[in-house]
Structure formats: C-alpha cells, structure tokens
Amino acid sequence: MGLLGELLLLPLAPVRGTNWVLRQVVAEAEKQYYDPSAIQSELRRLEESLEAGEIDEAEFDRREDELLDRLEQKRIEGK
C-alpha cells in the first residue's frame, strides 16, 4: 500500500491494532485449549475427582467425552 493509502487508513490504526491483538489472544487460547498435555492433565484431575467422590460417573463420562473430543479434534487438524 502506498503512502497515500497509509495516510487515509491512519484513523483506523487503533481498530486494526485491536483486531490484531484479539487475533493473537484467540490463537493463544486455542493453542492452550487443544494442547494434548493440558488435556491429559485435565483427564488425570478428572479421574482423581471421580475416585475422591467429588463427581459421579455420569459427570465423569460427560466431561471425559468433551476432553477426548478436544484431543481428537487436535489430531484431525494436525493431519
């Protein structure tokens, strides 16, 4: 983009900067959300909660399915 284009778009710089920051935050959040080691840690904590009687079998199954779905989705995207 030329100098004239940059000057015309200058008032939009804060909006463009905010959009960039939001994209970076979303990308990092998704990276952490789908991180296999984080998911495995959550699975271990979930199993510990079940063994300690903090959650019932139905809750365990529901949350385990969600975590395994996240793990599977990451594997599919990685291909």
mmCIF file of the N, C-alpha and C atoms, coordinates in Angstrom:
data_MODEL
# 
_entry.id   MODEL 
# 
loop_
_atom_site.group_PDB 
_atom_site.id 
_atom_site.type_symbol 
_atom_site.label_atom_id 
_atom_site.label_alt_id 
_atom_site.label_comp_id 
_atom_site.label_asym_id 
_atom_site.label_entity_id 
_atom_site.label_seq_id 
_atom_site.pdbx_PDB_ins_code 
_atom_site.Cartn_x 
_atom_site.Cartn_y 
_atom_site.Cartn_z 
_atom_site.occupancy 
_atom_site.B_iso_or_equiv 
_atom_site.pdbx_formal_charge 
_atom_site.auth_seq_id 
_atom_site.auth_comp_id 
_atom_site.auth_asym_id 
_atom_site.auth_atom_id 
_atom_site.pdbx_PDB_model_num 
ATOM 1   N N  . MET A 1 1  ? 0.858   -1.162  0.000  1.00 0.00 ? 1  MET A N  1 
ATOM 2   C CA . MET A 1 1  ? 0.000   0.000   0.000  1.00 0.00 ? 1  MET A CA 1 
ATOM 3   C C  . MET A 1 1  ? 0.904   1.225   0.000  1.00 0.00 ? 1  MET A C  1 
ATOM 4   N N  . GLY A 1 2  ? 0.531   2.205   -0.752 1.00 0.00 ? 2  GLY A N  1 
ATOM 5   C CA . GLY A 1 2  ? 1.345   3.395   -0.863 1.00 0.00 ? 2  GLY A CA 1 
ATOM 6   C C  . GLY A 1 2  ? 1.160   4.345   0.305  1.00 0.00 ? 2  GLY A C  1 
ATOM 7   N N  . LEU A 1 3  ? 1.910   5.416   0.264  1.00 0.00 ? 3  LEU A N  1 
ATOM 8   C CA . LEU A 1 3  ? 1.879   6.416   1.321  1.00 0.00 ? 3  LEU A CA 1 
ATOM 9   C C  . LEU A 1 3  ? 0.494   7.038   1.457  1.00 0.00 ? 3  LEU A C  1 
ATOM 10  N N  . LEU A 1 4  ? -0.154  7.335   0.336  1.00 0.00 ? 4  LEU A N  1 
ATOM 11  C CA . LEU A 1 4  ? -1.489  7.926   0.383  1.00 0.00 ? 4  LEU A CA 1 
ATOM 12  C C  . LEU A 1 4  ? -2.485  6.980   1.052  1.00 0.00 ? 4  LEU A C  1 
ATOM 13  N N  . GLY A 1 5  ? -2.404  5.703   0.723  1.00 0.00 ? 5  GLY A N  1 
ATOM 14  C CA . GLY A 1 5  ? -3.285  4.723   1.340  1.00 0.00 ? 5  GLY A CA 1 
ATOM 15  C C  . GLY A 1 5  ? -3.058  4.624   2.835  1.00 0.00 ? 5  GLY A C  1 
ATOM 16  N N  . GLU A 1 6  ? -1.802  4.644   3.239  1.00 0.00 ? 6  GLU A N  1 
ATOM 17  C CA . GLU A 1 6  ? -1.485  4.598   4.665  1.00 0.00 ? 6  GLU A CA 1 
ATOM 18  C C  . GLU A 1 6  ? -2.034  5.822   5.385  1.00 0.00 ? 6  GLU A C  1 
ATOM 19  N N  . LEU A 1 7  ? -1.920  6.985   4.780  1.00 0.00 ? 7  LEU A N  1 
ATOM 20  C CA . LEU A 1 7  ? -2.436  8.213   5.396  1.00 0.00 ? 7  LEU A CA 1 
ATOM 21  C C  . LEU A 1 7  ? -3.955  8.171   5.525  1.00 0.00 ? 7  LEU A C  1 
ATOM 22  N N  . LEU A 1 8  ? -4.618  7.652   4.514  1.00 0.00 ? 8  LEU A N  1 
ATOM 23  C CA . LEU A 1 8  ? -6.073  7.569   4.561  1.00 0.00 ? 8  LEU A CA 1 
ATOM 24  C C  . LEU A 1 8  ? -6.556  6.567   5.608  1.00 0.00 ? 8  LEU A C  1 
ATOM 25  N N  . LEU A 1 9  ? -5.779  5.527   5.823  1.00 0.00 ? 9  LEU A N  1 
ATOM 26  C CA . LEU A 1 9  ? -6.175  4.494   6.779  1.00 0.00 ? 9  LEU A CA 1 
ATOM 27  C C  . LEU A 1 9  ? -5.666  4.767   8.191  1.00 0.00 ? 9  LEU A C  1 
ATOM 28  N N  . LEU A 1 10 ? -4.910  5.839   8.361  1.00 0.00 ? 10 LEU A N  1 
ATOM 29  C CA . LEU A 1 10 ? -4.339  6.153   9.667  1.00 0.00 ? 10 LEU A CA 1 
ATOM 30  C C  . LEU A 1 10 ? -5.389  6.257   10.780 1.00 0.00 ? 10 LEU A C  1 
ATOM 31  N N  . PRO A 1 11 ? -6.550  6.875   10.539 1.00 0.00 ? 11 PRO A N  1 
ATOM 32  C CA . PRO A 1 11 ? -7.553  6.925   11.618 1.00 0.00 ? 11 PRO A CA 1 
ATOM 33  C C  . PRO A 1 11 ? -8.046  5.548   12.066 1.00 0.00 ? 11 PRO A C  1 
ATOM 34  N N  . LEU A 1 12 ? -7.874  4.543   11.224 1.00 0.00 ? 12 LEU A N  1 
ATOM 35  C CA . LEU A 1 12 ? -8.309  3.191   11.575 1.00 0.00 ? 12 LEU A CA 1 
ATOM 36  C C  . LEU A 1 12 ? -7.230  2.387   12.284 1.00 0.00 ? 12 LEU A C  1 
ATOM 37  N N  . ALA A 1 13 ? -6.067  2.973   12.509 1.00 0.00 ? 13 ALA A N  1 
ATOM 38  C CA . ALA A 1 13 ? -4.953  2.254   13.128 1.00 0.00 ? 13 ALA A CA 1 
ATOM 39  C C  . ALA A 1 13 ? -5.331  1.644   14.477 1.00 0.00 ? 13 ALA A C  1 
ATOM 40  N N  . PRO A 1 14 ? -6.025  2.359   15.368 1.00 0.00 ? 14 PRO A N  1 
ATOM 41  C CA . PRO A 1 14 ? -6.387  1.725   16.645 1.00 0.00 ? 14 PRO A CA 1 
ATOM 42  C C  . PRO A 1 14 ? -7.285  0.494   16.465 1.00 0.00 ? 14 PRO A C  1 
ATOM 43  N N  . VAL A 1 15 ? -8.187  0.557   15.515 1.00 0.00 ? 15 VAL A N  1 
ATOM 44  C CA . VAL A 1 15 ? -9.077  -0.580  15.258 1.00 0.00 ? 15 VAL A CA 1 
ATOM 45  C C  . VAL A 1 15 ? -8.273  -1.749  14.701 1.00 0.00 ? 15 VAL A C  1 
ATOM 46  N N  . ARG A 1 16 ? -7.378  -1.465  13.763 1.00 0.00 ? 16 ARG A N  1 
ATOM 47  C CA . ARG A 1 16 ? -6.552  -2.522  13.188 1.00 0.00 ? 16 ARG A CA 1 
ATOM 48  C C  . ARG A 1 16 ? -5.654  -3.129  14.255 1.00 0.00 ? 16 ARG A C  1 
ATOM 49  N N  . GLY A 1 17 ? -5.119  -2.303  15.130 1.00 0.00 ? 17 GLY A N  1 
ATOM 50  C CA . GLY A 1 17 ? -4.277  -2.801  16.218 1.00 0.00 ? 17 GLY A CA 1 
ATOM 51  C C  . GLY A 1 17 ? -5.060  -3.670  17.186 1.00 0.00 ? 17 GLY A C  1 
ATOM 52  N N  . THR A 1 18 ? -6.262  -3.243  17.515 1.00 0.00 ? 18 THR A N  1 
ATOM 53  C CA . THR A 1 18 ? -7.119  -4.015  18.419 1.00 0.00 ? 18 THR A CA 1 
ATOM 54  C C  . THR A 1 18 ? -7.473  -5.360  17.797 1.00 0.00 ? 18 THR A C  1 
ATOM 55  N N  . ASN A 1 19 ? -7.786  -5.361  16.512 1.00 0.00 ? 19 ASN A N  1 
ATOM 56  C CA . ASN A 1 19 ? -8.100  -6.617  15.824 1.00 0.00 ? 19 ASN A CA 1 
ATOM 57  C C  . ASN A 1 19 ? -6.912  -7.568  15.844 1.00 0.00 ? 19 ASN A C  1 
ATOM 58  N N  . TRP A 1 20 ? -5.708  -7.035  15.648 1.00 0.00 ? 20 TRP A N  1 
ATOM 59  C CA . TRP A 1 20 ? -4.507  -7.864  15.674 1.00 0.00 ? 20 TRP A CA 1 
ATOM 60  C C  . TRP A 1 20 ? -4.327  -8.493  17.060 1.00 0.00 ? 20 TRP A C  1 
ATOM 61  N N  . VAL A 1 21 ? -4.490  -7.673  18.094 1.00 0.00 ? 21 VAL A N  1 
ATOM 62  C CA . VAL A 1 21 ? -4.345  -8.173  19.459 1.00 0.00 ? 21 VAL A CA 1 
ATOM 63  C C  . VAL A 1 21 ? -5.379  -9.260  19.744 1.00 0.00 ? 21 VAL A C  1 
ATOM 64  N N  . LEU A 1 22 ? -6.613  -9.044  19.345 1.00 0.00 ? 22 LEU A N  1 
ATOM 65  C CA . LEU A 1 22 ? -7.663  -10.042 19.565 1.00 0.00 ? 22 LEU A CA 1 
ATOM 66  C C  . LEU A 1 22 ? -7.359  -11.349 18.841 1.00 0.00 ? 22 LEU A C  1 
ATOM 67  N N  . ARG A 1 23 ? -6.839  -11.257 17.614 1.00 0.00 ? 23 ARG A N  1 
ATOM 68  C CA . ARG A 1 23 ? -6.475  -12.469 16.871 1.00 0.00 ? 23 ARG A CA 1 
ATOM 69  C C  . ARG A 1 23 ? -5.368  -13.229 17.596 1.00 0.00 ? 23 ARG A C  1 
ATOM 70  N N  . GLN A 1 24 ? -4.402  -12.498 18.149 1.00 0.00 ? 24 GLN A N  1 
ATOM 71  C CA . GLN A 1 24 ? -3.312  -13.141 18.876 1.00 0.00 ? 24 GLN A CA 1 
ATOM 72  C C  . GLN A 1 24 ? -3.825  -13.829 20.137 1.00 0.00 ? 24 GLN A C  1 
ATOM 73  N N  . VAL A 1 25 ? -4.720  -13.175 20.860 1.00 0.00 ? 25 VAL A N  1 
ATOM 74  C CA . VAL A 1 25 ? -5.280  -13.746 22.088 1.00 0.00 ? 25 VAL A CA 1 
ATOM 75  C C  . VAL A 1 25 ? -6.083  -15.004 21.769 1.00 0.00 ? 25 VAL A C  1 
ATOM 76  N N  . VAL A 1 26 ? -6.901  -14.955 20.741 1.00 0.00 ? 26 VAL A N  1 
ATOM 77  C CA . VAL A 1 26 ? -7.701  -16.122 20.348 1.00 0.00 ? 26 VAL A CA 1 
ATOM 78  C C  . VAL A 1 26 ? -6.790  -17.269 19.917 1.00 0.00 ? 26 VAL A C  1 
ATOM 79  N N  . ALA A 1 27 ? -5.758  -16.969 19.154 1.00 0.00 ? 27 ALA A N  1 
ATOM 80  C CA . ALA A 1 27 ? -4.836  -18.016 18.703 1.00 0.00 ? 27 ALA A CA 1 
ATOM 81  C C  . ALA A 1 27 ? -4.153  -18.688 19.898 1.00 0.00 ? 27 ALA A C  1 
ATOM 82  N N  . GLU A 1 28 ? -3.719  -17.912 20.871 1.00 0.00 ? 28 GLU A N  1 
ATOM 83  C CA . GLU A 1 28 ? -3.063  -18.479 22.054 1.00 0.00 ? 28 GLU A CA 1 
ATOM 84  C C  . GLU A 1 28 ? -4.049  -19.294 22.889 1.00 0.00 ? 28 GLU A C  1 
ATOM 85  N N  . ALA A 1 29 ? -5.269  -18.798 23.028 1.00 0.00 ? 29 ALA A N  1 
ATOM 86  C CA . ALA A 1 29 ? -6.286  -19.532 23.794 1.00 0.00 ? 29 ALA A CA 1 
ATOM 87  C C  . ALA A 1 29 ? -6.592  -20.875 23.138 1.00 0.00 ? 29 ALA A C  1 
ATOM 88  N N  . GLU A 1 30 ? -6.711  -20.890 21.811 1.00 0.00 ? 30 GLU A N  1 
ATOM 89  C CA . GLU A 1 30 ? -6.971  -22.143 21.105 1.00 0.00 ? 30 GLU A CA 1 
ATOM 90  C C  . GLU A 1 30 ? -5.785  -23.087 21.235 1.00 0.00 ? 30 GLU A C  1 
ATOM 91  N N  . LYS A 1 31 ? -4.583  -22.549 21.187 1.00 0.00 ? 31 LYS A N  1 
ATOM 92  C CA . LYS A 1 31 ? -3.383  -23.369 21.338 1.00 0.00 ? 31 LYS A CA 1 
ATOM 93  C C  . LYS A 1 31 ? -3.384  -24.061 22.702 1.00 0.00 ? 31 LYS A C  1 
ATOM 94  N N  . GLN A 1 32 ? -3.704  -23.325 23.747 1.00 0.00 ? 32 GLN A N  1 
ATOM 95  C CA . GLN A 1 32 ? -3.741  -23.898 25.089 1.00 0.00 ? 32 GLN A CA 1 
ATOM 96  C C  . GLN A 1 32 ? -4.920  -24.860 25.254 1.00 0.00 ? 32 GLN A C  1 
ATOM 97  N N  . TYR A 1 33 ? -6.055  -24.513 24.665 1.00 0.00 ? 33 TYR A N  1 
ATOM 98  C CA . TYR A 1 33 ? -7.262  -25.334 24.791 1.00 0.00 ? 33 TYR A CA 1 
ATOM 99  C C  . TYR A 1 33 ? -7.060  -26.715 24.172 1.00 0.00 ? 33 TYR A C  1 
ATOM 100 N N  . TYR A 1 34 ? -6.351  -26.780 23.050 1.00 0.00 ? 34 TYR A N  1 
ATOM 101 C CA . TYR A 1 34 ? -6.157  -28.037 22.338 1.00 0.00 ? 34 TYR A CA 1 
ATOM 102 C C  . TYR A 1 34 ? -4.805  -28.691 22.622 1.00 0.00 ? 34 TYR A C  1 
ATOM 103 N N  . ASP A 1 35 ? -4.041  -28.167 23.569 1.00 0.00 ? 35 ASP A N  1 
ATOM 104 C CA . ASP A 1 35 ? -2.734  -28.723 23.903 1.00 0.00 ? 35 ASP A CA 1 
ATOM 105 C C  . ASP A 1 35 ? -2.909  -30.122 24.504 1.00 0.00 ? 35 ASP A C  1 
ATOM 106 N N  . PRO A 1 36 ? -2.327  -31.145 23.857 1.00 0.00 ? 36 PRO A N  1 
ATOM 107 C CA . PRO A 1 36 ? -2.512  -32.519 24.345 1.00 0.00 ? 36 PRO A CA 1 
ATOM 108 C C  . PRO A 1 36 ? -2.051  -32.716 25.794 1.00 0.00 ? 36 PRO A C  1 
ATOM 109 N N  . SER A 1 37 ? -0.963  -32.107 26.196 1.00 0.00 ? 37 SER A N  1 
ATOM 110 C CA . SER A 1 37 ? -0.501  -32.301 27.574 1.00 0.00 ? 37 SER A CA 1 
ATOM 111 C C  . SER A 1 37 ? -1.468  -31.667 28.574 1.00 0.00 ? 37 SER A C  1 
ATOM 112 N N  . ALA A 1 38 ? -2.062  -30.542 28.213 1.00 0.00 ? 38 ALA A N  1 
ATOM 113 C CA . ALA A 1 38 ? -3.054  -29.911 29.097 1.00 0.00 ? 38 ALA A CA 1 
ATOM 114 C C  . ALA A 1 38 ? -4.307  -30.777 29.194 1.00 0.00 ? 38 ALA A C  1 
ATOM 115 N N  . ILE A 1 39 ? -4.713  -31.355 28.086 1.00 0.00 ? 39 ILE A N  1 
ATOM 116 C CA . ILE A 1 39 ? -5.888  -32.225 28.088 1.00 0.00 ? 39 ILE A CA 1 
ATOM 117 C C  . ILE A 1 39 ? -5.626  -33.469 28.931 1.00 0.00 ? 39 ILE A C  1 
ATOM 118 N N  . GLN A 1 40 ? -4.443  -34.050 28.802 1.00 0.00 ? 40 GLN A N  1 
ATOM 119 C CA . GLN A 1 40 ? -4.109  -35.236 29.597 1.00 0.00 ? 40 GLN A CA 1 
ATOM 120 C C  . GLN A 1 40 ? -4.080  -34.901 31.089 1.00 0.00 ? 40 GLN A C  1 
ATOM 121 N N  . SER A 1 41 ? -3.590  -33.716 31.430 1.00 0.00 ? 41 SER A N  1 
ATOM 122 C CA . SER A 1 41 ? -3.598  -33.289 32.836 1.00 0.00 ? 41 SER A CA 1 
ATOM 123 C C  . SER A 1 41 ? -5.026  -33.157 33.350 1.00 0.00 ? 41 SER A C  1 
ATOM 124 N N  . GLU A 1 42 ? -5.893  -32.577 32.520 1.00 0.00 ? 42 GLU A N  1 
ATOM 125 C CA . GLU A 1 42 ? -7.291  -32.449 32.907 1.00 0.00 ? 42 GLU A CA 1 
ATOM 126 C C  . GLU A 1 42 ? -7.948  -33.817 33.085 1.00 0.00 ? 42 GLU A C  1 
ATOM 127 N N  . LEU A 1 43 ? -7.588  -34.759 32.218 1.00 0.00 ? 43 LEU A N  1 
ATOM 128 C CA . LEU A 1 43 ? -8.129  -36.118 32.354 1.00 0.00 ? 43 LEU A CA 1 
ATOM 129 C C  . LEU A 1 43 ? -7.686  -36.752 33.674 1.00 0.00 ? 43 LEU A C  1 
ATOM 130 N N  . ARG A 1 44 ? -6.423  -36.548 34.047 1.00 0.00 ? 44 ARG A N  1 
ATOM 131 C CA . ARG A 1 44 ? -5.940  -37.090 35.321 1.00 0.00 ? 44 ARG A CA 1 
ATOM 132 C C  . ARG A 1 44 ? -6.678  -36.461 36.502 1.00 0.00 ? 44 ARG A C  1 
ATOM 133 N N  . ARG A 1 45 ? -6.860  -35.132 36.461 1.00 0.00 ? 45 ARG A N  1 
ATOM 134 C CA . ARG A 1 45 ? -7.597  -34.457 37.544 1.00 0.00 ? 45 ARG A CA 1 
ATOM 135 C C  . ARG A 1 45 ? -9.042  -34.926 37.601 1.00 0.00 ? 45 ARG A C  1 
ATOM 136 N N  . LEU A 1 46 ? -9.621  -35.163 36.444 1.00 0.00 ? 46 LEU A N  1 
ATOM 137 C CA . LEU A 1 46 ? -10.995 -35.639 36.385 1.00 0.00 ? 46 LEU A CA 1 
ATOM 138 C C  . LEU A 1 46 ? -11.112 -37.021 37.020 1.00 0.00 ? 46 LEU A C  1 
ATOM 139 N N  . GLU A 1 47 ? -10.155 -37.899 36.719 1.00 0.00 ? 47 GLU A N  1 
ATOM 140 C CA . GLU A 1 47 ? -10.168 -39.234 37.311 1.00 0.00 ? 47 GLU A CA 1 
ATOM 141 C C  . GLU A 1 47 ? -9.970  -39.169 38.827 1.00 0.00 ? 47 GLU A C  1 
ATOM 142 N N  . GLU A 1 48 ? -9.105  -38.274 39.269 1.00 0.00 ? 48 GLU A N  1 
ATOM 143 C CA . GLU A 1 48 ? -8.898  -38.093 40.708 1.00 0.00 ? 48 GLU A CA 1 
ATOM 144 C C  . GLU A 1 48 ? -10.183 -37.600 41.383 1.00 0.00 ? 48 GLU A C  1 
ATOM 145 N N  . SER A 1 49 ? -10.907 -36.721 40.720 1.00 0.00 ? 49 SER A N  1 
ATOM 146 C CA . SER A 1 49 ? -12.174 -36.227 41.266 1.00 0.00 ? 49 SER A CA 1 
ATOM 147 C C  . SER A 1 49 ? -13.193 -37.348 41.388 1.00 0.00 ? 49 SER A C  1 
ATOM 148 N N  . LEU A 1 50 ? -13.211 -38.231 40.400 1.00 0.00 ? 50 LEU A N  1 
ATOM 149 C CA . LEU A 1 50 ? -14.128 -39.375 40.449 1.00 0.00 ? 50 LEU A CA 1 
ATOM 150 C C  . LEU A 1 50 ? -13.758 -40.304 41.605 1.00 0.00 ? 50 LEU A C  1 
ATOM 151 N N  . GLU A 1 51 ? -12.477 -40.603 41.724 1.00 0.00 ? 51 GLU A N  1 
ATOM 152 C CA . GLU A 1 51 ? -12.028 -41.503 42.793 1.00 0.00 ? 51 GLU A CA 1 
ATOM 153 C C  . GLU A 1 51 ? -12.265 -40.902 44.176 1.00 0.00 ? 51 GLU A C  1 
ATOM 154 N N  . ALA A 1 52 ? -12.192 -39.576 44.287 1.00 0.00 ? 52 ALA A N  1 
ATOM 155 C CA . ALA A 1 52 ? -12.404 -38.918 45.575 1.00 0.00 ? 52 ALA A CA 1 
ATOM 156 C C  . ALA A 1 52 ? -13.886 -38.741 45.887 1.00 0.00 ? 52 ALA A C  1 
ATOM 157 N N  . GLY A 1 53 ? -14.743 -39.083 44.927 1.00 0.00 ? 53 GLY A N  1 
ATOM 158 C CA . GLY A 1 53 ? -16.177 -38.971 45.149 1.00 0.00 ? 53 GLY A CA 1 
ATOM 159 C C  . GLY A 1 53 ? -16.708 -37.559 44.959 1.00 0.00 ? 53 GLY A C  1 
ATOM 160 N N  . GLU A 1 54 ? -15.911 -36.690 44.344 1.00 0.00 ? 54 GLU A N  1 
ATOM 161 C CA . GLU A 1 54 ? -16.337 -35.303 44.123 1.00 0.00 ? 54 GLU A CA 1 
ATOM 162 C C  . GLU A 1 54 ? -17.325 -35.179 42.970 1.00 0.00 ? 54 GLU A C  1 
ATOM 163 N N  . ILE A 1 55 ? -17.254 -36.124 42.029 1.00 0.00 ? 55 ILE A N  1 
ATOM 164 C CA . ILE A 1 55 ? -18.193 -36.148 40.901 1.00 0.00 ? 55 ILE A CA 1 
ATOM 165 C C  . ILE A 1 55 ? -18.705 -37.569 40.745 1.00 0.00 ? 55 ILE A C  1 
ATOM 166 N N  . ASP A 1 56 ? -19.859 -37.708 40.104 1.00 0.00 ? 56 ASP A N  1 
ATOM 167 C CA . ASP A 1 56 ? -20.406 -39.048 39.879 1.00 0.00 ? 56 ASP A CA 1 
ATOM 168 C C  . ASP A 1 56 ? -19.968 -39.566 38.513 1.00 0.00 ? 56 ASP A C  1 
ATOM 169 N N  . GLU A 1 57 ? -20.321 -40.803 38.239 1.00 0.00 ? 57 GLU A N  1 
ATOM 170 C CA . GLU A 1 57 ? -19.909 -41.466 36.996 1.00 0.00 ? 57 GLU A CA 1 
ATOM 171 C C  . GLU A 1 57 ? -20.452 -40.757 35.759 1.00 0.00 ? 57 GLU A C  1 
ATOM 172 N N  . ALA A 1 58 ? -21.684 -40.288 35.828 1.00 0.00 ? 58 ALA A N  1 
ATOM 173 C CA . ALA A 1 58 ? -22.292 -39.597 34.680 1.00 0.00 ? 58 ALA A CA 1 
ATOM 174 C C  . ALA A 1 58 ? -21.533 -38.303 34.354 1.00 0.00 ? 58 ALA A C  1 
ATOM 175 N N  . GLU A 1 59 ? -21.211 -37.538 35.379 1.00 0.00 ? 59 GLU A N  1 
ATOM 176 C CA . GLU A 1 59 ? -20.452 -36.297 35.180 1.00 0.00 ? 59 GLU A CA 1 
ATOM 177 C C  . GLU A 1 59 ? -19.060 -36.616 34.629 1.00 0.00 ? 59 GLU A C  1 
ATOM 178 N N  . PHE A 1 60 ? -18.446 -37.660 35.168 1.00 0.00 ? 60 PHE A N  1 
ATOM 179 C CA . PHE A 1 60 ? -17.132 -38.077 34.684 1.00 0.00 ? 60 PHE A CA 1 
ATOM 180 C C  . PHE A 1 60 ? -17.202 -38.424 33.200 1.00 0.00 ? 60 PHE A C  1 
ATOM 181 N N  . ASP A 1 61 ? -18.178 -39.229 32.814 1.00 0.00 ? 61 ASP A N  1 
ATOM 182 C CA . ASP A 1 61 ? -18.314 -39.643 31.414 1.00 0.00 ? 61 ASP A CA 1 
ATOM 183 C C  . ASP A 1 61 ? -18.526 -38.450 30.496 1.00 0.00 ? 61 ASP A C  1 
ATOM 184 N N  . ARG A 1 62 ? -19.382 -37.514 30.920 1.00 0.00 ? 62 ARG A N  1 
ATOM 185 C CA . ARG A 1 62 ? -19.667 -36.343 30.095 1.00 0.00 ? 62 ARG A CA 1 
ATOM 186 C C  . ARG A 1 62 ? -18.410 -35.500 29.879 1.00 0.00 ? 62 ARG A C  1 
ATOM 187 N N  . ARG A 1 63 ? -17.705 -35.221 30.967 1.00 0.00 ? 63 ARG A N  1 
ATOM 188 C CA . ARG A 1 63 ? -16.509 -34.383 30.872 1.00 0.00 ? 63 ARG A CA 1 
ATOM 189 C C  . ARG A 1 63 ? -15.362 -35.101 30.166 1.00 0.00 ? 63 ARG A C  1 
ATOM 190 N N  . GLU A 1 64 ? -15.261 -36.411 30.381 1.00 0.00 ? 64 GLU A N  1 
ATOM 191 C CA . GLU A 1 64 ? -14.222 -37.182 29.695 1.00 0.00 ? 64 GLU A CA 1 
ATOM 192 C C  . GLU A 1 64 ? -14.458 -37.152 28.185 1.00 0.00 ? 64 GLU A C  1 
ATOM 193 N N  . ASP A 1 65 ? -15.714 -37.319 27.772 1.00 0.00 ? 65 ASP A N  1 
ATOM 194 C CA . ASP A 1 65 ? -16.044 -37.256 26.342 1.00 0.00 ? 65 ASP A CA 1 
ATOM 195 C C  . ASP A 1 65 ? -15.655 -35.907 25.747 1.00 0.00 ? 65 ASP A C  1 
ATOM 196 N N  . GLU A 1 66 ? -15.919 -34.822 26.470 1.00 0.00 ? 66 GLU A N  1 
ATOM 197 C CA . GLU A 1 66 ? -15.553 -33.490 25.982 1.00 0.00 ? 66 GLU A CA 1 
ATOM 198 C C  . GLU A 1 66 ? -14.042 -33.372 25.798 1.00 0.00 ? 66 GLU A C  1 
ATOM 199 N N  . LEU A 1 67 ? -13.294 -33.862 26.773 1.00 0.00 ? 67 LEU A N  1 
ATOM 200 C CA . LEU A 1 67 ? -11.836 -33.782 26.692 1.00 0.00 ? 67 LEU A CA 1 
ATOM 201 C C  . LEU A 1 67 ? -11.285 -34.648 25.559 1.00 0.00 ? 67 LEU A C  1 
ATOM 202 N N  . LEU A 1 68 ? -11.829 -35.845 25.414 1.00 0.00 ? 68 LEU A N  1 
ATOM 203 C CA . LEU A 1 68 ? -11.369 -36.722 24.337 1.00 0.00 ? 68 LEU A CA 1 
ATOM 204 C C  . LEU A 1 68 ? -11.741 -36.158 22.965 1.00 0.00 ? 68 LEU A C  1 
ATOM 205 N N  . ASP A 1 69 ? -12.880 -35.495 22.870 1.00 0.00 ? 69 ASP A N  1 
ATOM 206 C CA . ASP A 1 69 ? -13.265 -34.842 21.612 1.00 0.00 ? 69 ASP A CA 1 
ATOM 207 C C  . ASP A 1 69 ? -12.265 -33.745 21.254 1.00 0.00 ? 69 ASP A C  1 
ATOM 208 N N  . ARG A 1 70 ? -11.858 -32.967 22.258 1.00 0.00 ? 70 ARG A N  1 
ATOM 209 C CA . ARG A 1 70 ? -10.852 -31.919 22.015 1.00 0.00 ? 70 ARG A CA 1 
ATOM 210 C C  . ARG A 1 70 ? -9.545  -32.529 21.535 1.00 0.00 ? 70 ARG A C  1 
ATOM 211 N N  . LEU A 1 71 ? -9.133  -33.604 22.159 1.00 0.00 ? 71 LEU A N  1 
ATOM 212 C CA . LEU A 1 71 ? -7.898  -34.273 21.782 1.00 0.00 ? 71 LEU A CA 1 
ATOM 213 C C  . LEU A 1 71 ? -7.984  -34.818 20.362 1.00 0.00 ? 71 LEU A C  1 
ATOM 214 N N  . GLU A 1 72 ? -9.103  -35.435 20.029 1.00 0.00 ? 72 GLU A N  1 
ATOM 215 C CA . GLU A 1 72 ? -9.306  -35.979 18.688 1.00 0.00 ? 72 GLU A CA 1 
ATOM 216 C C  . GLU A 1 72 ? -9.340  -34.855 17.642 1.00 0.00 ? 72 GLU A C  1 
ATOM 217 N N  . GLN A 1 73 ? -9.985  -33.761 17.964 1.00 0.00 ? 73 GLN A N  1 
ATOM 218 C CA . GLN A 1 73 ? -10.068 -32.641 17.022 1.00 0.00 ? 73 GLN A CA 1 
ATOM 219 C C  . GLN A 1 73 ? -8.675  -32.101 16.730 1.00 0.00 ? 73 GLN A C  1 
ATOM 220 N N  . LYS A 1 74 ? -7.820  -32.034 17.711 1.00 0.00 ? 74 LYS A N  1 
ATOM 221 C CA . LYS A 1 74 ? -6.450  -31.571 17.507 1.00 0.00 ? 74 LYS A CA 1 
ATOM 222 C C  . LYS A 1 74 ? -5.694  -32.522 16.599 1.00 0.00 ? 74 LYS A C  1 
ATOM 223 N N  . ARG A 1 75 ? -5.898  -33.824 16.785 1.00 0.00 ? 75 ARG A N  1 
ATOM 224 C CA . ARG A 1 75 ? -5.223  -34.810 15.940 1.00 0.00 ? 75 ARG A CA 1 
ATOM 225 C C  . ARG A 1 75 ? -5.683  -34.710 14.498 1.00 0.00 ? 75 ARG A C  1 
ATOM 226 N N  . ILE A 1 76 ? -6.974  -34.475 14.295 1.00 0.00 ? 76 ILE A N  1 
ATOM 227 C CA . ILE A 1 76 ? -7.521  -34.338 12.938 1.00 0.00 ? 76 ILE A CA 1 
ATOM 228 C C  . ILE A 1 76 ? -6.961  -33.097 12.259 1.00 0.00 ? 76 ILE A C  1 
ATOM 229 N N  . GLU A 1 77 ? -6.894  -31.986 13.000 1.00 0.00 ? 77 GLU A N  1 
ATOM 230 C CA . GLU A 1 77 ? -6.367  -30.741 12.439 1.00 0.00 ? 77 GLU A CA 1 
ATOM 231 C C  . GLU A 1 77 ? -4.885  -30.857 12.127 1.00 0.00 ? 77 GLU A C  1 
ATOM 232 N N  . GLY A 1 78 ? -4.171  -31.682 12.889 1.00 0.00 ? 78 GLY A N  1 
ATOM 233 C CA . GLY A 1 78 ? -2.736  -31.834 12.682 1.00 0.00 ? 78 GLY A CA 1 
ATOM 234 C C  . GLY A 1 78 ? -2.366  -32.608 11.421 1.00 0.00 ? 78 GLY A C  1 
ATOM 235 N N  . LYS A 1 79 ? -3.322  -33.318 10.850 1.00 0.00 ? 79 LYS A N  1 
ATOM 236 C CA . LYS A 1 79 ? -3.045  -34.125 9.650  1.00 0.00 ? 79 LYS A CA 1 
ATOM 237 C C  . LYS A 1 79 ? -3.016  -33.276 8.419  1.00 0.00 ? 79 LYS A C  1 
# 
